[in-house]
Amino acid sequence: MYNNVEHAGLRLVTCGGDFDAKRHYYPSNVVVFATMTSVA
């Protein structure tokens, strides 16, 4: 997840699931990996 990569890429980590207002907590994480496929 946090290692260097040999290509252009993007990593996004954010909260997921239903927000628990009493605990101020999201039960899950959402992780997205993206890789550049071309240059405009």
N, C-alpha and C positions, 0 to 999 in steps of 0.2 A: 504494500500500500504506500509506504513512505520512501521506498528506495528510488534511486535515480533510474531513469529509463533512457534507452538509446534512440528514442524517437520523440517527435513533438506530441504532446498529449495533455490531457486535462483530467484531473480527479476532483470530484465534488463529493463532500460528505455533509449530509444534513439530517435533520430530525425526521422521523416517520411515525406513522400510526396516529391513533387518536390521543390528543393532548389530555393529560390528567390534571385538571385545574387544582385539585386539592394538593397534589404532590409537586406541582409545577414541573411536569416530567412528560417526556415522550418515550414510549416503550421500545422504540426501534430506531435504527439508523437506515438511511438510504444512501447507497454508495453508487456513484456513476463514474464509469471510465470512458473516455473519448480519445480517439486517435485521429490525427490529421490525415486525410486521404488525398488531398490535392491543394495546390496553391493557385489562387486566382490572379 
